[in-house]
Amino acid sequence: KVTLPALEAAAGEKLVIELADAPRTAGDYIYLAKAGTPDSDYGGGYVGVPTSGPASIDAPKEAGAWEIRYVVPSAGSFVALGRAPLTVK
C-alpha cells in the first residue's frame, strides 16, 4: 500500500506529489482519473514515478472530483496500490 496526499488545485496547476513509502519500481506510474473509474483509467493524465523525490504532473483541465493513483503493472493491466482525492477547481 502506498500513501498519497489528498490535494486541491486549480485546473492545469502543477501538482507535486510526495511519495514517501512508494516502491518506485520501473513501470510504476501516477495516474489522475475521475473518482469511481477503473484503476487502469488515466483520463486526467499520467507520469512515470521518479527514482527519487516527488512526482510532478499538471492537474486536469476539467474541474471536479478526481483521484491521484499510484499504479503498478499487473497481469497485462494496472492496479492501484494507493489513491487519494484530488479536487480540481
Backbone atoms as SQL, in Angstrom:
CREATE TABLE atoms (id INTEGER PRIMARY KEY, chain TEXT, resi INTEGER, resn TEXT, atom TEXT, x REAL, y REAL, z REAL);
INSERT INTO atoms VALUES
  (1, 'A', 1, 'LYS', 'N', 0.841, -1.182, 0.000),
  (2, 'A', 1, 'LYS', 'CA', 0.000, 0.000, 0.000),
  (3, 'A', 1, 'LYS', 'C', 0.884, 1.244, 0.000),
  (4, 'A', 2, 'VAL', 'N', 0.508, 2.216, -0.832),
  (5, 'A', 2, 'VAL', 'CA', 1.253, 3.473, -0.952),
  (6, 'A', 2, 'VAL', 'C', 0.377, 4.610, -0.433),
  (7, 'A', 3, 'THR', 'N', 0.941, 5.440, 0.437),
  (8, 'A', 3, 'THR', 'CA', 0.219, 6.580, 0.982),
  (9, 'A', 3, 'THR', 'C', 0.422, 7.790, 0.079),
  (10, 'A', 4, 'LEU', 'N', -0.682, 8.376, -0.380),
  (11, 'A', 4, 'LEU', 'CA', -0.636, 9.567, -1.221),
  (12, 'A', 4, 'LEU', 'C', -1.363, 10.711, -0.514),
  (13, 'A', 5, 'PRO', 'N', -0.932, 11.957, -0.766),
  (14, 'A', 5, 'PRO', 'CA', -1.595, 13.095, -0.125),
  (15, 'A', 5, 'PRO', 'C', -2.867, 13.501, -0.869),
  (16, 'A', 6, 'ALA', 'N', -3.892, 13.887, -0.128),
  (17, 'A', 6, 'ALA', 'CA', -5.070, 14.497, -0.741),
  (18, 'A', 6, 'ALA', 'C', -4.668, 15.909, -1.149),
  (19, 'A', 7, 'LEU', 'N', -5.053, 16.325, -2.361),
  (20, 'A', 7, 'LEU', 'CA', -4.662, 17.638, -2.858),
  (21, 'A', 7, 'LEU', 'C', -5.848, 18.399, -3.428),
  (22, 'A', 8, 'GLU', 'N', -5.686, 19.705, -3.480),
  (23, 'A', 8, 'GLU', 'CA', -6.652, 20.596, -4.115),
  (24, 'A', 8, 'GLU', 'C', -5.846, 21.525, -5.014),
  (25, 'A', 9, 'ALA', 'N', -6.331, 21.758, -6.240),
  (26, 'A', 9, 'ALA', 'CA', -5.565, 22.565, -7.183),
  (27, 'A', 9, 'ALA', 'C', -6.482, 23.253, -8.175),
  (28, 'A', 10, 'ALA', 'N', -5.968, 24.303, -8.776),
  (29, 'A', 10, 'ALA', 'CA', -6.656, 24.936, -9.893),
  (30, 'A', 10, 'ALA', 'C', -6.418, 24.091, -11.144),
  (31, 'A', 11, 'ALA', 'N', -7.331, 24.155, -12.089),
  (32, 'A', 11, 'ALA', 'CA', -7.192, 23.408, -13.339),
  (33, 'A', 11, 'ALA', 'C', -5.856, 23.757, -14.005),
  (34, 'A', 12, 'GLY', 'N', -5.085, 22.739, -14.381),
  (35, 'A', 12, 'GLY', 'CA', -3.814, 22.923, -15.057),
  (36, 'A', 12, 'GLY', 'C', -2.634, 23.263, -14.167),
  (37, 'A', 13, 'GLU', 'N', -2.868, 23.462, -12.874),
  (38, 'A', 13, 'GLU', 'CA', -1.797, 23.801, -11.933),
  (39, 'A', 13, 'GLU', 'C', -0.847, 22.616, -11.762),
  (40, 'A', 14, 'LYS', 'N', 0.436, 22.911, -11.554),
  (41, 'A', 14, 'LYS', 'CA', 1.436, 21.865, -11.331),
  (42, 'A', 14, 'LYS', 'C', 1.229, 21.238, -9.953),
  (43, 'A', 15, 'LEU', 'N', 1.098, 19.917, -9.912),
  (44, 'A', 15, 'LEU', 'CA', 0.971, 19.175, -8.658),
  (45, 'A', 15, 'LEU', 'C', 2.324, 18.579, -8.305),
  (46, 'A', 16, 'VAL', 'N', 2.672, 18.622, -7.041),
  (47, 'A', 16, 'VAL', 'CA', 3.867, 17.960, -6.539),
  (48, 'A', 16, 'VAL', 'C', 3.373, 16.904, -5.558),
  (49, 'A', 17, 'ILE', 'N', 3.614, 15.647, -5.892),
  (50, 'A', 17, 'ILE', 'CA', 3.065, 14.524, -5.125),
  (51, 'A', 17, 'ILE', 'C', 4.190, 13.810, -4.386),
  (52, 'A', 18, 'GLU', 'N', 4.158, 13.908, -3.077),
  (53, 'A', 18, 'GLU', 'CA', 5.166, 13.241, -2.248),
  (54, 'A', 18, 'GLU', 'C', 4.930, 11.725, -2.271),
  (55, 'A', 19, 'LEU', 'N', 6.026, 10.974, -2.320),
  (56, 'A', 19, 'LEU', 'CA', 5.953, 9.507, -2.436),
  (57, 'A', 19, 'LEU', 'C', 6.829, 8.847, -1.376),
  (58, 'A', 20, 'ALA', 'N', 6.571, 9.166, -0.119),
  (59, 'A', 20, 'ALA', 'CA', 7.429, 8.722, 0.982),
  (60, 'A', 20, 'ALA', 'C', 7.583, 7.205, 1.077),
  (61, 'A', 21, 'ASP', 'N', 6.493, 6.452, 0.869),
  (62, 'A', 21, 'ASP', 'CA', 6.568, 4.997, 1.059),
  (63, 'A', 21, 'ASP', 'C', 6.354, 4.222, -0.250),
  (64, 'A', 22, 'ALA', 'N', 6.628, 4.854, -1.373),
  (65, 'A', 22, 'ALA', 'CA', 6.417, 4.208, -2.675),
  (66, 'A', 22, 'ALA', 'C', 7.555, 3.250, -3.013),
  (67, 'A', 23, 'PRO', 'N', 7.242, 2.126, -3.669),
  (68, 'A', 23, 'PRO', 'CA', 8.288, 1.177, -4.049),
  (69, 'A', 23, 'PRO', 'C', 9.190, 1.686, -5.174),
  (70, 'A', 24, 'ARG', 'N', 8.671, 2.577, -6.031),
  (71, 'A', 24, 'ARG', 'CA', 9.445, 3.178, -7.127),
  (72, 'A', 24, 'ARG', 'C', 10.061, 2.144, -8.049),
  (73, 'A', 25, 'THR', 'N', 9.299, 1.158, -8.405),
  (74, 'A', 25, 'THR', 'CA', 9.746, 0.109, -9.320),
  (75, 'A', 25, 'THR', 'C', 9.581, 0.590, -10.757),
  (76, 'A', 26, 'ALA', 'N', 10.466, 0.193, -11.639),
  (77, 'A', 26, 'ALA', 'CA', 10.339, 0.554, -13.054),
  (78, 'A', 26, 'ALA', 'C', 8.962, 0.121, -13.549),
  (79, 'A', 27, 'GLY', 'N', 8.262, 1.007, -14.249),
  (80, 'A', 27, 'GLY', 'CA', 6.924, 0.700, -14.746),
  (81, 'A', 27, 'GLY', 'C', 5.805, 1.179, -13.857),
  (82, 'A', 28, 'ASP', 'N', 6.141, 1.799, -12.712),
  (83, 'A', 28, 'ASP', 'CA', 5.126, 2.383, -11.830),
  (84, 'A', 28, 'ASP', 'C', 4.763, 3.775, -12.340),
  (85, 'A', 29, 'TYR', 'N', 3.486, 4.157, -12.160),
  (86, 'A', 29, 'TYR', 'CA', 3.007, 5.448, -12.649),
  (87, 'A', 29, 'TYR', 'C', 2.129, 6.134, -11.619),
  (88, 'A', 30, 'ILE', 'N', 2.005, 7.445, -11.777),
  (89, 'A', 30, 'ILE', 'CA', 0.963, 8.222, -11.115),
  (90, 'A', 30, 'ILE', 'C', -0.090, 8.490, -12.178),
  (91, 'A', 31, 'TYR', 'N', -1.323, 8.072, -11.909),
  (92, 'A', 31, 'TYR', 'CA', -2.451, 8.336, -12.808),
  (93, 'A', 31, 'TYR', 'C', -3.375, 9.344, -12.119),
  (94, 'A', 32, 'LEU', 'N', -3.960, 10.220, -12.929),
  (95, 'A', 32, 'LEU', 'CA', -5.030, 11.091, -12.474),
  (96, 'A', 32, 'LEU', 'C', -6.286, 10.649, -13.202),
  (97, 'A', 33, 'ALA', 'N', -7.325, 10.335, -12.448),
  (98, 'A', 33, 'ALA', 'CA', -8.544, 9.801, -13.047),
  (99, 'A', 33, 'ALA', 'C', -9.757, 10.270, -12.258),
  (100, 'A', 34, 'LYS', 'N', -10.902, 10.276, -12.918),
  (101, 'A', 34, 'LYS', 'CA', -12.155, 10.602, -12.234),
  (102, 'A', 34, 'LYS', 'C', -12.404, 9.549, -11.154),
  (103, 'A', 35, 'ALA', 'N', -12.904, 9.982, -10.025),
  (104, 'A', 35, 'ALA', 'CA', -13.241, 9.062, -8.941),
  (105, 'A', 35, 'ALA', 'C', -14.255, 8.038, -9.443),
  (106, 'A', 36, 'GLY', 'N', -14.063, 6.787, -9.074),
  (107, 'A', 36, 'GLY', 'CA', -15.004, 5.733, -9.438),
  (108, 'A', 36, 'GLY', 'C', -14.700, 5.015, -10.744),
  (109, 'A', 37, 'THR', 'N', -13.675, 5.462, -11.475),
  (110, 'A', 37, 'THR', 'CA', -13.309, 4.783, -12.724),
  (111, 'A', 37, 'THR', 'C', -12.360, 3.617, -12.422),
  (112, 'A', 38, 'PRO', 'N', -12.184, 2.693, -13.378),
  (113, 'A', 38, 'PRO', 'CA', -11.273, 1.562, -13.148),
  (114, 'A', 38, 'PRO', 'C', -9.838, 2.026, -12.866),
  (115, 'A', 39, 'ASP', 'N', -9.068, 1.196, -12.167),
  (116, 'A', 39, 'ASP', 'CA', -7.674, 1.518, -11.840),
  (117, 'A', 39, 'ASP', 'C', -6.857, 1.875, -13.076),
  (118, 'A', 40, 'SER', 'N', -7.171, 1.276, -14.212),
  (119, 'A', 40, 'SER', 'CA', -6.395, 1.475, -15.435),
  (120, 'A', 40, 'SER', 'C', -6.702, 2.804, -16.133),
  (121, 'A', 41, 'ASP', 'N', -7.681, 3.575, -15.642),
  (122, 'A', 41, 'ASP', 'CA', -8.051, 4.842, -16.276),
  (123, 'A', 41, 'ASP', 'C', -7.048, 5.938, -15.910),
  (124, 'A', 42, 'TYR', 'N', -6.638, 6.712, -16.902),
  (125, 'A', 42, 'TYR', 'CA', -5.745, 7.853, -16.655),
  (126, 'A', 42, 'TYR', 'C', -6.218, 9.075, -17.448),
  (127, 'A', 43, 'GLY', 'N', -7.542, 9.283, -17.439),
  (128, 'A', 43, 'GLY', 'CA', -8.154, 10.353, -18.210),
  (129, 'A', 43, 'GLY', 'C', -7.694, 11.751, -17.842),
  (130, 'A', 44, 'GLY', 'N', -7.109, 11.930, -16.664),
  (131, 'A', 44, 'GLY', 'CA', -6.611, 13.236, -16.251),
  (132, 'A', 44, 'GLY', 'C', -5.125, 13.415, -16.468),
  (133, 'A', 45, 'GLY', 'N', -4.467, 12.374, -16.984),
  (134, 'A', 45, 'GLY', 'CA', -3.031, 12.422, -17.238),
  (135, 'A', 45, 'GLY', 'C', -2.278, 11.371, -16.445),
  (136, 'A', 46, 'TYR', 'N', -1.019, 11.204, -16.795),
  (137, 'A', 46, 'TYR', 'CA', -0.170, 10.252, -16.078),
  (138, 'A', 46, 'TYR', 'C', 1.279, 10.676, -16.197),
  (139, 'A', 47, 'VAL', 'N', 2.091, 10.174, -15.287),
  (140, 'A', 47, 'VAL', 'CA', 3.528, 10.429, -15.298),
  (141, 'A', 47, 'VAL', 'C', 4.214, 9.220, -14.666),
  (142, 'A', 48, 'GLY', 'N', 5.386, 8.886, -15.165),
  (143, 'A', 48, 'GLY', 'CA', 6.181, 7.821, -14.565),
  (144, 'A', 48, 'GLY', 'C', 6.672, 8.248, -13.187),
  (145, 'A', 49, 'VAL', 'N', 6.809, 7.285, -12.306),
  (146, 'A', 49, 'VAL', 'CA', 7.281, 7.559, -10.950),
  (147, 'A', 49, 'VAL', 'C', 8.796, 7.743, -10.995),
  (148, 'A', 50, 'PRO', 'N', 9.308, 8.873, -10.450),
  (149, 'A', 50, 'PRO', 'CA', 10.760, 9.090, -10.453),
  (150, 'A', 50, 'PRO', 'C', 11.467, 8.153, -9.477),
  (151, 'A', 51, 'THR', 'N', 12.759, 7.943, -9.694),
  (152, 'A', 51, 'THR', 'CA', 13.527, 7.062, -8.816),
  (153, 'A', 51, 'THR', 'C', 13.741, 7.668, -7.430),
  (154, 'A', 52, 'SER', 'N', 13.625, 9.002, -7.324),
  (155, 'A', 52, 'SER', 'CA', 13.699, 9.664, -6.021),
  (156, 'A', 52, 'SER', 'C', 12.940, 10.986, -6.100),
  (157, 'A', 53, 'GLY', 'N', 12.587, 11.518, -4.948),
  (158, 'A', 53, 'GLY', 'CA', 11.879, 12.793, -4.890),
  (159, 'A', 53, 'GLY', 'C', 10.409, 12.661, -5.246),
  (160, 'A', 54, 'PRO', 'N', 9.709, 13.798, -5.253),
  (161, 'A', 54, 'PRO', 'CA', 8.274, 13.776, -5.560),
  (162, 'A', 54, 'PRO', 'C', 8.018, 13.647, -7.060),
  (163, 'A', 55, 'ALA', 'N', 6.808, 13.248, -7.388),
  (164, 'A', 55, 'ALA', 'CA', 6.360, 13.223, -8.790),
  (165, 'A', 55, 'ALA', 'C', 5.682, 14.560, -9.077),
  (166, 'A', 56, 'SER', 'N', 5.847, 15.070, -10.287),
  (167, 'A', 56, 'SER', 'CA', 5.201, 16.319, -10.712),
  (168, 'A', 56, 'SER', 'C', 4.339, 16.051, -11.928),
  (169, 'A', 57, 'ILE', 'N', 3.130, 16.605, -11.908),
  (170, 'A', 57, 'ILE', 'CA', 2.193, 16.440, -13.018),
  (171, 'A', 57, 'ILE', 'C', 1.206, 17.606, -12.972),
  (172, 'A', 58, 'ASP', 'N', 0.729, 18.017, -14.128),
  (173, 'A', 58, 'ASP', 'CA', -0.266, 19.079, -14.179),
  (174, 'A', 58, 'ASP', 'C', -1.636, 18.524, -13.800),
  (175, 'A', 59, 'ALA', 'N', -2.377, 19.301, -13.021),
  (176, 'A', 59, 'ALA', 'CA', -3.757, 18.928, -12.670),
  (177, 'A', 59, 'ALA', 'C', -4.592, 18.896, -13.950),
  (178, 'A', 60, 'PRO', 'N', -5.633, 18.070, -13.964),
  (179, 'A', 60, 'PRO', 'CA', -6.523, 18.046, -15.131),
  (180, 'A', 60, 'PRO', 'C', -7.096, 19.433, -15.409),
  (181, 'A', 61, 'LYS', 'N', -7.470, 19.683, -16.657),
  (182, 'A', 61, 'LYS', 'CA', -8.042, 20.972, -17.046),
  (183, 'A', 61, 'LYS', 'C', -9.529, 21.078, -16.697),
  (184, 'A', 62, 'GLU', 'N', -10.138, 19.947, -16.376),
  (185, 'A', 62, 'GLU', 'CA', -11.571, 19.905, -16.033),
  (186, 'A', 62, 'GLU', 'C', -11.748, 19.894, -14.519),
  (187, 'A', 63, 'ALA', 'N', -12.547, 20.833, -14.028),
  (188, 'A', 63, 'ALA', 'CA', -12.828, 20.893, -12.591),
  (189, 'A', 63, 'ALA', 'C', -13.652, 19.682, -12.158),
  (190, 'A', 64, 'GLY', 'N', -13.527, 19.328, -10.885),
  (191, 'A', 64, 'GLY', 'CA', -14.328, 18.240, -10.343),
  (192, 'A', 64, 'GLY', 'C', -13.550, 17.360, -9.398),
  (193, 'A', 65, 'ALA', 'N', -14.170, 16.225, -9.071),
  (194, 'A', 65, 'ALA', 'CA', -13.580, 15.245, -8.151),
  (195, 'A', 65, 'ALA', 'C', -12.751, 14.241, -8.945),
  (196, 'A', 66, 'TRP', 'N', -11.471, 14.219, -8.661),
  (197, 'A', 66, 'TRP', 'CA', -10.523, 13.309, -9.313),
  (198, 'A', 66, 'TRP', 'C', -9.835, 12.474, -8.241),
  (199, 'A', 67, 'GLU', 'N', -9.028, 11.515, -8.706),
  (200, 'A', 67, 'GLU', 'CA', -8.186, 10.731, -7.800),
  (201, 'A', 67, 'GLU', 'C', -6.753, 10.750, -8.301),
  (202, 'A', 68, 'ILE', 'N', -5.842, 10.757, -7.349),
  (203, 'A', 68, 'ILE', 'CA', -4.433, 10.516, -7.618),
  (204, 'A', 68, 'ILE', 'C', -4.219, 9.038, -7.325),
  (205, 'A', 69, 'ARG', 'N', -3.627, 8.317, -8.265),
  (206, 'A', 69, 'ARG', 'CA', -3.418, 6.875, -8.068),
  (207, 'A', 69, 'ARG', 'C', -1.959, 6.501, -8.313),
  (208, 'A', 70, 'TYR', 'N', -1.437, 5.656, -7.447),
  (209, 'A', 70, 'TYR', 'CA', -0.124, 5.050, -7.667),
  (210, 'A', 70, 'TYR', 'C', -0.413, 3.674, -8.250),
  (211, 'A', 71, 'VAL', 'N', -0.054, 3.480, -9.518),
  (212, 'A', 71, 'VAL', 'CA', -0.405, 2.227, -10.184),
  (213, 'A', 71, 'VAL', 'C', 0.843, 1.450, -10.594),
  (214, 'A', 72, 'VAL', 'N', 0.690, 0.132, -10.575),
  (215, 'A', 72, 'VAL', 'CA', 1.768, -0.774, -10.956),
  (216, 'A', 72, 'VAL', 'C', 1.230, -1.782, -11.966),
  (217, 'A', 73, 'PRO', 'N', 2.106, -2.279, -12.856),
  (218, 'A', 73, 'PRO', 'CA', 1.645, -3.284, -13.817),
  (219, 'A', 73, 'PRO', 'C', 1.275, -4.590, -13.112),
  (220, 'A', 74, 'SER', 'N', 0.186, -5.212, -13.607),
  (221, 'A', 74, 'SER', 'CA', -0.259, -6.486, -13.049),
  (222, 'A', 74, 'SER', 'C', -1.099, -7.226, -14.080),
  (223, 'A', 75, 'ALA', 'N', -0.634, -8.355, -14.523),
  (224, 'A', 75, 'ALA', 'CA', -1.384, -9.233, -15.438),
  (225, 'A', 75, 'ALA', 'C', -1.898, -8.491, -16.673),
  (226, 'A', 76, 'GLY', 'N', -1.037, -7.683, -17.290),
  (227, 'A', 76, 'GLY', 'CA', -1.400, -7.014, -18.533),
  (228, 'A', 76, 'GLY', 'C', -2.199, -5.739, -18.359),
  (229, 'A', 77, 'SER', 'N', -2.447, -5.323, -17.144),
  (230, 'A', 77, 'SER', 'CA', -3.171, -4.081, -16.888),
  (231, 'A', 77, 'SER', 'C', -2.436, -3.340, -15.770),
  (232, 'A', 78, 'PHE', 'N', -3.126, -2.422, -15.107),
  (233, 'A', 78, 'PHE', 'CA', -2.535, -1.700, -13.988),
  (234, 'A', 78, 'PHE', 'C', -3.467, -1.750, -12.788),
  (235, 'A', 79, 'VAL', 'N', -2.865, -1.856, -11.592),
  (236, 'A', 79, 'VAL', 'CA', -3.605, -1.935, -10.336),
  (237, 'A', 79, 'VAL', 'C', -3.112, -0.814, -9.424),
  (238, 'A', 80, 'ALA', 'N', -4.048, -0.124, -8.767),
  (239, 'A', 80, 'ALA', 'CA', -3.690, 0.959, -7.850),
  (240, 'A', 80, 'ALA', 'C', -3.245, 0.398, -6.501),
  (241, 'A', 81, 'LEU', 'N', -2.051, 0.789, -6.072),
  (242, 'A', 81, 'LEU', 'CA', -1.564, 0.426, -4.730),
  (243, 'A', 81, 'LEU', 'C', -1.896, 1.510, -3.721),
  (244, 'A', 82, 'GLY', 'N', -2.240, 2.677, -4.223),
  (245, 'A', 82, 'GLY', 'CA', -2.612, 3.791, -3.362),
  (246, 'A', 82, 'GLY', 'C', -3.434, 4.783, -4.138),
  (247, 'A', 83, 'ARG', 'N', -4.303, 5.500, -3.431),
  (248, 'A', 83, 'ARG', 'CA', -5.131, 6.522, -4.058),
  (249, 'A', 83, 'ARG', 'C', -5.465, 7.591, -3.043),
  (250, 'A', 84, 'ALA', 'N', -5.699, 8.799, -3.559),
  (251, 'A', 84, 'ALA', 'CA', -6.068, 9.928, -2.700),
  (252, 'A', 84, 'ALA', 'C', -6.940, 10.870, -3.516),
  (253, 'A', 85, 'PRO', 'N', -7.821, 11.602, -2.846),
  (254, 'A', 85, 'PRO', 'CA', -8.684, 12.534, -3.570),
  (255, 'A', 85, 'PRO', 'C', -7.901, 13.742, -4.094),
  (256, 'A', 86, 'LEU', 'N', -8.315, 14.212, -5.259),
  (257, 'A', 86, 'LEU', 'CA', -7.803, 15.426, -5.874),
  (258, 'A', 86, 'LEU', 'C', -9.006, 16.267, -6.272),
  (259, 'A', 87, 'THR', 'N', -9.109, 17.447, -5.702),
  (260, 'A', 87, 'THR', 'CA', -10.193, 18.365, -6.054),
  (261, 'A', 87, 'THR', 'C', -9.643, 19.419, -7.003),
  (262, 'A', 88, 'VAL', 'N', -10.193, 19.497, -8.191),
  (263, 'A', 88, 'VAL', 'CA', -9.758, 20.486, -9.182),
  (264, 'A', 88, 'VAL', 'C', -10.822, 21.557, -9.277),
  (265, 'A', 89, 'LYS', 'N', -10.386, 22.807, -9.137),
  (266, 'A', 89, 'LYS', 'CA', -11.318, 23.952, -9.166),
  (267, 'A', 89, 'LYS', 'C', -11.165, 24.744, -10.436);
